[in-house]
Amino acid sequence: MSRQTCCSLLFFLLSLNLPAQDISRIDQSTISVNALDSELQRLTEAANVHGMAVAVLSSEEVLFQKAYGYSNLKTKTPLKLTHNFYAASLSKPLFAFIVMKLVDQGVLDLDKSLVTYLDQPLYTYKFKHGYEGYDDLEGDDRYQSITARMCLAHTTGFPNWRYIGKAGINMEKPLTIETDPGTVFGYSGEGIQLLQFVVEQITDRKLEELAQEHVFQPFDMQMTSYLWQDRFEGKYAVGHAKKKKVLERKKRNVEYAAGSMDTTPADYIKFLQAMLAKEGLSEKAYTELIKPQIRIRSLQQFGSNSQKMTDANDDIQLSYGLGWGLYETPHGPAVFKEGHIMGWEHYVIFYPAQDLALMIMTNSSNGEGIFKELLETAVGDRWMPWYWENYFPYNFKG
């Protein structure tokens, strides 16, 4: 039975309110589709999540998928799995996949200094878009040691974005290397953008073209792109701030591997299924993608607590792979990625040993408050590093 047929069958069963197959969770317990649906309804209402799409899937089947709430609160348009979402940082794992395709093809070496692929010093390149320039790095030779592996594992030493600091947003703030490359985890969109630039120089092709060839077309993701497309018009959701404020949808015309992608929940399910099925990559490349590259010792992923070290997550061996976060459960490894910007909060996670994945995509700034409980309910995962990810439950009283 094809994936599309399985999805249609599940929708049919849900529409008839008939019991479907129980979902086997990672701890070998089960939950019925109806029970999961009821719990998701309760959570979205309790936490005032304005819109959310959830799917539980294996490499071959979609075990559960449903949308809750609205694509637009102002117009009261019900949310659908086919509505286009802003993906935020869920774009990064797809870029990591593209990079590993190039590694498989011998086009790129994960451990070769990125500047050796360039025909002039990095700081001499001129860009149309201000913050992308690297002239600030002249005089700090540490940038010459940065590799593709460091970019995907977030160990470049760059900040997340150069213009974000303790004093707020400063678009004139220079790019600096804050820690020696390769030594410490520090989540960095800047590092992803550097790798995108070098990949485009090596291949003489833009990111969108590479994505279409290596991801979107092979996995039939027709409503996904790193650039806004005319076909998205009239089919997109908008983001919502916490107090029900409807946010204007940005339509990006410059492709950024770190976060310009638009997609649908239905399309992202296909990518997760490909990851579970190990489609499109060699066994070696796939293994490298979800192998721990750096142990994470920070108290939290962002903010001032990202500079404080702790052993609090040693029990789950919190680490980063290539484009994916990693931790261990008593039932095997968990591979995860977040997406976050005002109005959009997402979480995807898969468990290779159980051939199981969970996708949560919300167009609501209240979404993250239910992620911890949702993982526990849907897939039986009670080991998520929620404090490190700043996923405080909506009813947290600590």
C-alpha positions as CSV (number, residue, x, y, z in Angstrom):
1,M,0.0,0.0,0.0
2,S,1.4,3.4,-1.0
3,R,1.9,6.2,1.5
4,Q,-0.8,8.3,-0.2
5,T,-3.3,5.4,0.1
6,C,-2.5,5.0,3.8
7,C,-3.1,8.7,4.4
8,S,-6.4,8.6,2.6
9,L,-7.5,5.5,4.6
10,L,-6.7,7.2,7.9
11,F,-8.7,10.3,6.9
12,F,-11.6,8.1,6.0
13,L,-11.5,6.3,9.3
14,L,-11.3,9.5,11.2
15,S,-14.2,11.0,9.3
16,L,-16.4,8.0,10.2
17,N,-15.2,8.2,13.8
18,L,-14.2,4.5,13.7
19,P,-11.3,3.1,15.7
20,A,-8.1,3.0,13.7
21,Q,-4.9,1.0,14.5
22,D,-3.4,1.8,17.9
23,I,-0.1,3.7,17.9
24,S,2.8,1.8,19.4
25,R,5.0,4.3,21.4
26,I,8.7,4.0,22.0
27,D,8.2,2.6,25.5
28,Q,6.1,-0.3,24.0
29,S,2.8,1.2,25.4
30,T,0.1,2.1,23.0
31,I,-2.5,4.8,22.5
32,S,-5.5,4.8,20.3
33,V,-6.0,7.3,17.6
34,N,-9.2,8.5,19.2
35,A,-7.5,9.0,22.6
36,L,-4.7,10.9,21.0
37,D,-7.1,13.1,19.1
38,S,-9.0,13.9,22.3
39,E,-5.8,14.7,24.2
40,L,-4.6,17.0,21.4
41,Q,-7.9,18.8,21.4
42,R,-7.6,19.3,25.2
43,L,-4.1,20.6,25.0
44,T,-4.7,23.1,22.2
45,E,-7.7,24.5,24.1
46,A,-5.9,24.6,27.5
47,A,-2.8,26.3,26.1
48,N,-4.7,28.5,23.7
49,V,-2.7,27.2,20.7
50,H,-4.2,29.0,17.7
51,G,-3.3,26.4,15.0
52,M,-1.4,23.1,15.0
53,A,-0.8,20.2,12.7
54,V,0.4,16.9,14.2
55,A,1.4,13.6,12.6
56,V,2.7,10.3,14.0
57,L,4.4,8.2,11.3
58,S,6.7,5.3,10.4
59,S,8.8,5.1,7.2
60,E,5.8,3.4,5.4
61,E,2.7,4.6,7.1
62,V,1.1,7.8,8.5
63,L,-0.4,6.5,11.7
64,F,-2.1,9.7,12.7
65,Q,-2.4,13.2,11.2
66,K,-4.7,16.0,11.9
67,A,-4.9,19.8,11.9
68,Y,-6.4,21.8,14.8
69,G,-7.5,25.4,15.1
70,Y,-7.1,28.0,12.3
71,S,-4.9,29.0,9.5
72,N,-6.1,32.6,10.1
73,L,-7.9,33.5,13.3
74,K,-9.2,36.8,11.8
75,T,-11.0,35.0,9.0
76,K,-11.7,31.8,11.1
77,T,-10.4,29.7,8.3
78,P,-9.8,26.1,9.6
79,L,-6.3,24.9,9.4
80,K,-5.5,22.1,7.0
81,L,-2.4,19.8,6.6
82,T,-2.1,21.2,3.1
83,H,-1.8,24.8,4.2
84,N,1.6,26.4,3.6
85,F,3.6,27.1,6.8
86,Y,6.8,29.2,7.4
87,A,9.2,26.4,8.4
88,A,11.7,28.6,10.3
89,S,14.7,26.4,11.3
90,L,13.1,23.2,10.1
91,S,14.8,24.2,6.8
92,K,18.2,23.3,8.3
93,P,17.9,19.5,8.3
94,L,16.9,19.6,4.6
95,F,20.1,21.7,3.9
96,A,22.1,19.1,5.9
97,F,20.6,16.4,3.7
98,I,21.7,18.3,0.6
99,V,25.2,18.7,1.9
100,M,25.5,15.0,2.6
101,K,24.3,14.3,-0.9
102,L,27.3,16.4,-2.1
103,V,29.6,14.5,0.2
104,D,28.3,11.2,-1.2
105,Q,29.1,12.6,-4.7
106,G,32.6,13.6,-3.7
107,V,31.8,17.3,-4.3
108,L,32.4,18.3,-0.7
109,D,34.6,17.0,2.1
110,L,33.1,17.5,5.6
111,D,36.5,18.1,7.2
112,K,38.2,20.3,4.5
113,S,38.6,23.9,5.4
114,L,35.8,25.8,3.6
115,V,38.0,28.6,2.4
116,T,40.1,26.2,0.4
117,Y,37.1,25.9,-2.0
118,L,37.1,29.6,-2.7
119,D,39.2,31.5,-5.3
120,Q,39.7,34.6,-3.1
121,P,39.9,35.3,0.6
122,L,36.5,35.0,2.3
123,Y,36.5,38.6,3.7
124,T,36.9,40.1,0.2
125,Y,33.6,38.8,-1.2
126,K,30.9,41.5,-1.6
127,F,27.2,40.8,-1.0
128,K,24.0,42.5,-1.9
129,H,22.5,41.7,1.5
130,G,24.3,43.5,4.3
131,Y,24.7,41.0,7.2
132,E,26.0,38.3,4.9
133,G,29.4,40.0,4.4
134,Y,32.5,38.5,5.9
135,D,34.8,41.5,5.9
136,D,34.7,41.6,9.7
137,L,36.7,38.4,9.8
138,E,39.8,40.0,8.3
139,G,42.6,39.8,10.9
140,D,41.1,36.8,12.7
141,D,42.6,33.7,11.0
142,R,40.5,31.3,13.0
143,Y,37.8,31.4,10.3
144,Q,40.2,29.5,8.0
145,S,39.8,26.4,10.1
146,I,36.0,26.2,9.8
147,T,34.7,23.1,8.0
148,A,31.3,21.9,6.8
149,R,31.1,19.5,9.7
150,M,31.5,22.5,12.1
151,C,28.8,24.5,10.3
152,L,26.2,21.6,10.5
153,A,27.2,20.7,14.1
154,H,27.1,24.3,15.2
155,T,30.7,24.5,16.4
156,T,31.9,27.4,14.1
157,G,32.2,29.8,17.1
158,F,29.9,32.2,15.4
159,P,26.9,33.7,17.2
160,N,23.4,32.6,16.1
161,W,23.1,36.0,14.2
162,R,25.6,38.7,14.4
163,Y,23.1,41.5,14.9
164,I,21.5,39.9,18.0
165,G,23.2,40.8,21.3
166,K,22.5,41.5,25.0
167,A,21.4,45.0,24.2
168,G,18.9,43.8,21.5
169,I,19.0,44.1,17.8
170,N,21.9,46.1,16.2
171,M,22.2,45.7,12.4
172,E,25.6,47.4,12.5
173,K,27.1,44.8,14.9
174,P,30.1,43.1,13.3
175,L,30.5,39.3,12.9
176,T,32.9,37.9,15.4
177,I,34.2,34.4,16.3
178,E,33.2,34.0,20.0
179,T,34.8,30.5,20.6
180,D,37.5,28.6,18.9
181,P,36.0,26.7,15.9
182,G,35.3,23.0,16.6
183,T,35.5,23.2,20.4
184,V,32.0,24.2,21.8
185,F,28.4,23.9,20.6
186,G,26.8,27.2,19.9
187,Y,23.8,27.3,17.7
188,S,24.5,29.4,14.7
189,G,22.5,30.5,11.7
190,E,25.6,32.4,10.6
191,G,27.5,29.1,10.3
192,I,24.7,27.6,8.2
193,Q,24.8,30.6,5.9
194,L,28.5,30.4,5.5
195,L,28.2,26.8,4.4
196,Q,25.4,27.7,1.9
197,F,27.6,30.4,0.4
198,V,30.5,27.9,-0.1
199,V,28.3,25.2,-1.4
200,E,26.9,27.6,-4.0
201,Q,30.4,28.6,-5.0
202,I,31.5,24.9,-5.4
203,T,28.5,23.8,-7.4
204,D,27.9,27.1,-9.2
205,R,24.2,26.6,-8.4
206,K,21.8,28.3,-6.0
207,L,20.3,26.6,-3.0
208,E,16.8,26.4,-4.4
209,E,18.0,24.6,-7.5
210,L,20.0,22.1,-5.4
211,A,17.0,21.6,-3.1
212,Q,14.7,20.8,-6.0
213,E,17.1,18.2,-7.4
214,H,18.0,16.5,-4.1
215,V,15.0,16.8,-1.9
216,F,11.8,18.5,-3.2
217,Q,11.4,16.6,-6.4
218,P,12.6,13.1,-5.2
219,F,10.3,13.2,-2.2
220,D,7.4,14.8,-4.1
221,M,7.4,18.0,-1.9
222,Q,5.5,20.1,-4.4
223,M,4.5,22.8,-1.9
224,T,8.0,23.4,-0.4
225,S,10.5,25.9,-1.4
226,Y,13.3,28.2,-0.1
227,L,11.7,31.0,-2.1
228,W,8.1,32.2,-2.1
229,Q,6.2,30.7,-5.0
230,D,3.0,31.9,-6.7
231,R,1.4,28.5,-6.2
232,F,1.4,29.2,-2.4
233,E,-1.0,32.1,-2.8
234,G,-4.4,31.5,-1.2
235,K,-3.1,28.3,0.4
236,Y,-1.0,29.5,3.3
237,A,-1.4,29.9,7.0
238,V,-0.4,33.0,8.9
239,G,1.4,33.2,12.2
240,H,-0.2,34.3,15.5
241,A,1.3,36.0,18.5
242,K,0.4,34.9,22.0
243,K,-2.6,37.2,22.4
244,K,-4.3,36.2,19.2
245,K,-2.6,38.9,17.1
246,V,-2.6,37.8,13.4
247,L,0.9,38.4,11.9
248,E,1.5,39.4,8.3
249,R,3.0,36.5,6.3
250,K,6.4,37.3,4.9
251,K,7.1,36.2,1.4
252,R,10.8,35.7,1.1
253,N,12.6,36.3,-2.2
254,V,16.1,35.4,-1.1
255,E,16.9,31.8,-0.2
256,Y,18.5,31.1,3.1
257,A,19.4,27.6,4.2
258,A,19.1,28.7,7.9
259,G,15.4,29.6,7.5
260,S,13.7,30.9,4.4
261,M,11.8,27.7,3.6
262,D,8.0,27.4,3.3
263,T,6.4,24.0,3.4
264,T,3.2,22.2,4.3
265,P,2.8,19.6,7.1
266,A,1.9,17.1,4.4
267,D,5.2,17.8,2.6
268,Y,7.3,17.7,5.8
269,I,5.8,14.3,6.6
270,K,7.4,13.0,3.4
271,F,10.8,14.2,4.4
272,L,10.6,12.6,7.8
273,Q,9.5,9.3,6.2
274,A,12.5,9.5,3.9
275,M,14.8,10.0,6.9
276,L,13.3,7.0,8.6
277,A,13.7,4.9,5.5
278,K,17.2,6.2,4.9
279,E,16.3,7.2,1.4
280,G,18.6,9.2,-0.9
281,L,21.8,8.9,1.0
282,S,24.5,6.2,1.4
283,E,24.5,4.3,4.7
284,K,27.7,6.1,5.6
285,A,26.3,9.5,5.0
286,Y,23.1,8.7,6.8
287,T,25.0,7.4,9.8
288,E,27.2,10.5,9.9
289,L,24.1,12.8,9.8
290,I,22.6,11.4,13.0
291,K,25.9,10.5,14.8
292,P,26.9,12.7,17.8
293,Q,29.5,15.3,16.7
294,I,29.7,17.4,19.9
295,R,28.3,16.9,23.4
296,I,26.2,19.8,24.6
297,R,27.0,21.1,28.1
298,S,25.1,24.4,28.1
299,L,22.3,25.0,30.6
300,Q,20.0,26.2,27.8
301,Q,20.3,26.5,24.0
302,F,19.9,30.3,23.8
303,G,20.2,33.4,26.0
304,S,22.5,34.0,28.9
305,N,22.1,30.4,30.1
306,S,23.8,29.2,26.9
307,Q,27.1,30.4,28.5
308,K,26.6,28.4,31.7
309,M,27.8,24.8,31.7
310,T,26.0,21.9,33.4
311,D,26.0,18.1,33.6
312,A,22.2,18.1,33.8
313,N,21.8,16.5,30.4
314,D,24.6,13.9,30.7
315,D,22.0,11.1,31.5
316,I,20.5,11.6,28.0
317,Q,23.9,12.4,26.3
318,L,22.5,15.5,24.8
319,S,24.5,16.1,21.6
320,Y,24.4,17.6,18.1
321,G,24.8,15.7,14.9
322,L,24.8,17.3,11.4
323,G,21.7,19.5,11.2
324,W,19.9,17.5,13.9
325,G,19.9,17.5,17.7
326,L,20.4,14.1,19.5
327,Y,19.7,12.5,22.8
328,E,19.4,9.0,24.2
329,T,16.3,7.4,25.7
330,P,16.2,4.0,27.5
331,H,14.6,2.8,24.3
332,G,17.2,4.1,21.8
333,P,18.3,7.4,20.2
334,A,16.0,10.4,19.5
335,V,16.8,12.7,16.6
336,F,15.1,16.2,16.8
337,K,14.9,19.6,15.3
338,E,13.1,22.8,16.4
339,G,11.8,25.7,14.4
340,H,11.0,29.0,16.1
341,I,10.2,32.6,15.2
342,M,7.3,34.8,16.4
343,G,4.1,33.2,15.3
344,W,5.6,29.9,14.3
345,E,6.8,27.1,16.7
346,H,7.6,23.6,15.4
347,Y,9.2,20.4,16.6
348,V,10.0,17.2,14.7
349,I,11.6,14.1,16.2
350,F,12.3,10.6,15.0
351,Y,13.4,7.4,16.7
352,P,15.4,5.2,14.3
353,A,15.3,2.1,16.5
354,Q,11.4,2.2,16.5
355,D,10.9,3.4,13.0
356,L,8.7,6.1,14.5
357,A,8.5,9.9,14.1
358,L,6.4,12.8,15.4
359,M,5.8,16.1,13.6
360,I,4.4,19.2,15.4
361,M,3.9,22.4,13.4
362,T,2.1,25.4,14.9
363,N,1.3,28.8,13.6
364,S,1.0,30.0,17.2
365,S,3.4,31.5,19.6
366,N,1.7,29.4,22.3
367,G,2.7,26.2,20.6
368,E,5.9,25.3,22.6
369,G,4.0,25.2,25.9
370,I,2.5,21.8,25.0
371,F,5.5,20.1,23.3
372,K,6.7,18.3,26.4
373,E,3.3,16.8,27.2
374,L,2.6,16.1,23.5
375,L,5.7,14.0,23.2
376,E,4.8,12.0,26.3
377,T,1.3,11.4,25.1
378,A,1.9,10.7,21.4
379,V,5.1,8.7,21.5
380,G,5.8,8.0,25.1
381,D,9.0,10.1,25.2
382,R,9.6,11.4,28.7
383,W,13.3,12.3,28.2
384,M,13.0,15.4,26.0
385,P,15.5,18.1,27.2
386,W,12.6,20.6,27.6
387,Y,14.4,23.0,29.9
388,W,17.4,23.2,27.6
389,E,15.1,24.0,24.7
390,N,13.1,26.5,26.8
391,Y,9.9,24.5,26.3
392,F,8.3,25.4,29.6
393,P,4.9,23.7,29.8
394,Y,1.9,26.1,29.6
395,N,0.9,25.1,33.2
396,F,4.4,25.2,34.6
397,K,4.5,26.5,38.2
398,G,8.1,26.0,39.1
